[in-house]
């Protein structure tokens, strides 16, 4: 499956430079712990990437521009490409309830995002890679598809042989004591989790204005 392989810090800088509030720093947390350190590109550089972005007299962002940037921001946070994101929106628009909330719920229940929310990966990209390398089981079966949707009642575990590796031993220490969303239940000792419910908008702390995305696709 195709994926973005360029420098992810550029994506953060692009979205931070187009924040809706003056001086607002928008972090997409694409590089895990690095985003919380002084090495974070958003902390070191305030301008968007590219030579033209360095100019001070930038034109005012139109309403369409705000909608586009919000769509790009959400897409980059969850690491999905354009066509895949459009398919998520189509399914969300036909679901019951608010389209924006349904879109967020679909992205939150991707297996790679759930691994990230359980703190078994320091970033969604790492969670995606670990799933592809078949380090996790879903309902007892080994899986390698990061985009799989989890449902209430599903159980997620770490493959026994993977737990012995240095990577998972460090991730086990990383996960201890960290907050897990209320719609997930996590057994830190056995590295097992259960999906308790489908997440609502109140359960999702992703900093996006989903209504702008609905307006973008409703043009």
FIMAR-888188 format. One line per 2 residues: number of its first residue (from 1); their letters; for each residue x, z negated, y of C-alpha. Coordinates in pm, 1 decimal, decimal comma. Layout:
REM residues N
NUM = a = X/Z/Y; ...
This chain:
REM residues 219
1 = xx = 0,0/0,0/0,0; 125,9/89,3/347,2
3 = xx = 232,9/-192,2/576,3; 407,0/-245,1/910,1
5 = xx = 784,3/-282,1/862,6; 903,7/-288,0/1224,8
7 = xx = 1022,5/-587,0/1432,2; 732,2/-831,7/1445,9
9 = xx = 861,5/-1019,8/1752,0; 782,0/-707,9/1957,3
11 = xx = 419,4/-740,7/1852,8; 407,5/-1100,1/1977,1
13 = xx = 568,9/-1007,2/2309,0; 322,1/-720,4/2355,0
15 = xx = 18,8/-943,1/2309,4; 164,1/-1229,6/2513,1
17 = xx = 233,3/-998,2/2808,9; -132,2/-886,9/2807,8
19 = xx = -282,9/-1236,8/2783,9; -616,0/-1286,1/2956,9
21 = xx = -486,0/-1580,7/3158,9; -186,2/-1556,6/3396,4
23 = xx = 125,1/-1706,9/3239,0; -49,4/-1757,0/2903,2
25 = xx = 184,3/-1735,5/2604,4; 14,9/-1571,3/2309,3
27 = xx = 187,9/-1638,1/1979,6; 82,8/-1460,6/1663,3
29 = xx = 305,5/-1681,1/1442,1; 436,6/-1384,6/1245,4
31 = xx = 773,6/-1544,3/1163,5; 668,6/-1891,2/1054,0
33 = xx = 882,2/-2182,6/1172,5; 1090,1/-1960,6/1403,0
35 = xx = 783,3/-1924,5/1628,7; 794,0/-2300,8/1691,3
37 = xx = 1161,5/-2305,5/1784,8; 1359,6/-2205,4/2093,2
39 = xx = 1452,1/-1881,4/1917,0; 1096,5/-1753,4/1956,5
41 = xx = 1101,4/-1420,3/2141,7; 793,3/-1515,0/2345,6
43 = xx = 977,0/-1818,9/2481,9; 1287,2/-1618,4/2571,5
45 = xx = 1126,2/-1301,8/2710,7; 805,6/-1291,2/2909,5
47 = xx = 772,6/-913,7/2952,4; 624,4/-673,2/2702,7
49 = xx = 871,8/-456,5/2506,7; 965,0/-119,6/2654,1
51 = xx = 1125,2/-4,5/2977,1; 801,8/64,3/3164,0
53 = xx = 671,5/-283,7/3083,0; 952,4/-436,3/3288,3
55 = xx = 797,6/-323,1/3618,4; 622,5/-591,8/3823,0
57 = xx = 338,8/-377,4/3957,6; 142,9/-337,1/3638,3
59 = xx = -206,0/-184,2/3668,5; -506,4/-410,1/3622,6
61 = xx = -633,7/-412,9/3265,5; -976,3/-250,8/3225,0
63 = xx = -1255,9/-394,8/3012,0; -1179,3/-136,4/2745,3
65 = xx = -814,1/-241,7/2759,9; -908,6/-606,2/2700,9
67 = xx = -1120,5/-506,2/2401,6; -841,3/-292,4/2258,4
69 = xx = -578,3/-562,9/2299,1; -801,2/-823,8/2133,5
71 = xx = -859,5/-591,4/1841,2; -486,9/-524,8/1808,6
73 = xx = -410,5/-895,3/1831,5; -646,2/-989,3/1548,3
75 = xx = -523,8/-700,9/1334,3; -162,6/-805,6/1380,7
77 = xx = -228,7/-1174,3/1319,9; -370,7/-1100,1/975,3
79 = xx = -129,8/-815,5/901,6; -378,0/-537,0/825,9
81 = xx = -354,7/-172,7/925,2; -607,8/19,9/1131,9
83 = xx = -817,0/180,4/859,7; -830,8/-140,7/659,8
85 = xx = -941,3/-332,7/968,8; -1216,8/-77,0/1036,3
87 = xx = -1344,3/-121,7/681,5; -1356,4/-498,1/732,0
89 = xx = -1558,9/-446,4/1049,7; -1804,2/-211,2/877,3
91 = xx = -1872,5/-470,5/608,3; -1904,1/-744,6/870,9
93 = xx = -2153,4/-540,5/1075,6; -2383,1/-506,5/774,9
95 = xx = -2361,9/-875,4/683,7; -2610,1/-1139,6/795,3
97 = xx = -2533,1/-1345,9/1103,2; -2288,1/-1274,4/1384,1
99 = xx = -2062,4/-976,6/1322,9; -1756,1/-1134,5/1483,9
101 = xx = -1779,2/-1449,9/1274,5; -1833,5/-1245,5/957,5
103 = xx = -1525,8/-1036,7/1038,8; -1312,1/-1347,3/1082,5
105 = xx = -1445,5/-1498,4/759,6; -1348,1/-1186,3/564,9
107 = xx = -993,2/-1196,7/699,6; -963,7/-1571,9/642,2
109 = xx = -1064,6/-1540,0/277,6; -794,2/-1286,5/195,8
111 = xx = -570,8/-1434,8/-72,5; -251,4/-1399,0/134,5
113 = xx = -412,8/-1584,1/425,6; -540,1/-1860,6/195,2
115 = xx = -185,8/-1908,5/63,2; -69,1/-1942,0/424,7
117 = xx = -348,9/-2188,0/508,7; -248,2/-2399,8/208,8
119 = xx = 105,2/-2415,9/356,0; 244,6/-2251,0/42,4
121 = xx = 396,6/-1989,5/274,0; 541,0/-2029,7/622,4
123 = xx = 375,9/-1708,1/742,9; 108,8/-1466,9/627,5
125 = xx = 377,7/-1204,5/563,1; 555,7/-1441,5/326,9
127 = xx = 225,1/-1523,3/158,7; 164,0/-1151,1/110,0
129 = xx = 507,3/-1104,7/-46,1; 467,9/-1402,6/-280,2
131 = xx = 133,1/-1273,6/-403,7; 279,7/-927,7/-465,3
133 = xx = 556,3/-1087,5/-671,8; 290,6/-1250,6/-894,6
135 = xx = 371,9/-1612,3/-813,7; 3,2/-1717,1/-800,2
137 = xx = -297,2/-1734,7/-1027,6; -662,2/-1695,8/-933,7
139 = xx = -904,0/-1863,4/-1174,7; -625,6/-1881,7/-1434,1
141 = xx = -524,8/-1515,5/-1411,5; -200,7/-1396,9/-1254,3
143 = xx = -269,7/-1171,9/-955,0; -65,4/-944,8/-726,6
145 = xx = -318,0/-812,7/-471,8; -285,2/-989,3/-132,6
147 = xx = -615,8/-851,4/-1,6; -827,0/-1005,6/-280,1
149 = xx = -1122,2/-1199,0/-139,7; -1162,0/-1557,7/-259,1
151 = xx = -1506,6/-1710,0/-301,8; -1644,5/-2064,3/-318,5
153 = xx = -1551,2/-2215,4/-653,7; -1234,2/-2008,8/-698,8
155 = xx = -921,9/-2195,7/-805,7; -571,7/-2098,0/-694,8
157 = xx = -251,3/-2217,5/-857,8; 122,5/-2154,5/-863,1
159 = xx = 267,2/-2002,7/-1179,8; 450,5/-2274,0/-1373,4
161 = xx = 777,5/-2081,4/-1395,3; 770,4/-2019,4/-1018,2
163 = xx = 744,4/-2390,9/-941,1; 1095,4/-2443,5/-1076,9
165 = xx = 1256,6/-2203,4/-828,8; 1437,1/-2326,3/-516,7
167 = xx = 1189,8/-2136,0/-298,9; 883,4/-2316,9/-426,7
169 = xx = 1058,0/-2651,3/-433,2; 1126,1/-2608,6/-60,1
171 = xx = 769,9/-2484,7/-1,3; 637,8/-2789,4/-188,5
173 = xx = 821,4/-3012,7/57,8; 698,9/-2796,4/346,2
175 = xx = 335,8/-2835,5/237,3; 339,9/-3213,6/204,8
177 = xx = 136,3/-3388,9/471,8; 35,8/-3069,1/652,3
179 = xx = -323,3/-3006,3/748,2; -540,3/-2789,9/525,0
181 = xx = -873,4/-2640,1/643,8; -1183,9/-2829,5/540,2
183 = xx = -1315,3/-2534,9/339,8; -1015,8/-2566,4/106,2
185 = xx = -914,1/-2848,4/-127,6; -544,0/-2880,9/-208,8
187 = xx = -367,4/-3086,6/-474,6; -14,9/-3125,9/-334,4
189 = xx = 126,3/-3278,8/-652,1; 16,2/-2998,1/-884,6
191 = xx = 16,1/-2718,3/-623,8; -341,1/-2625,5/-705,6
193 = xx = -627,1/-2548,0/-469,1; -999,3/-2487,6/-480,4
195 = xx = -1220,1/-2294,1/-238,8; -1502,0/-2529,8/-141,3
197 = xx = -1703,9/-2304,2/88,9; -1696,6/-1986,7/292,9
199 = xx = -1534,5/-2062,9/630,8; -1751,7/-2067,5/943,4
201 = xx = -1629,0/-1986,2/1293,5; -1584,9/-2357,0/1363,6
203 = xx = -1346,6/-2381,2/1066,6; -1119,6/-2102,5/1193,7
205 = xx = -864,5/-2185,7/1462,2; -742,9/-1827,8/1518,6
207 = xx = -712,8/-1775,1/1893,6; -915,7/-1454,8/1937,1
209 = xx = -1230,0/-1351,0/2121,5; -1408,3/-1171,9/1840,1
211 = xx = -1694,2/-1063,7/2068,3; -1455,6/-827,9/2250,1
213 = xx = -1378,7/-663,0/1917,3; -1749,1/-618,4/1843,8
215 = xx = -1789,4/-456,6/2185,6; -1490,5/-230,0/2119,1
217 = xx = -1646,7/-86,9/1802,0; -1992,8/-71,2/1964,3
219 = x = -1889,9/176,5/2232,6
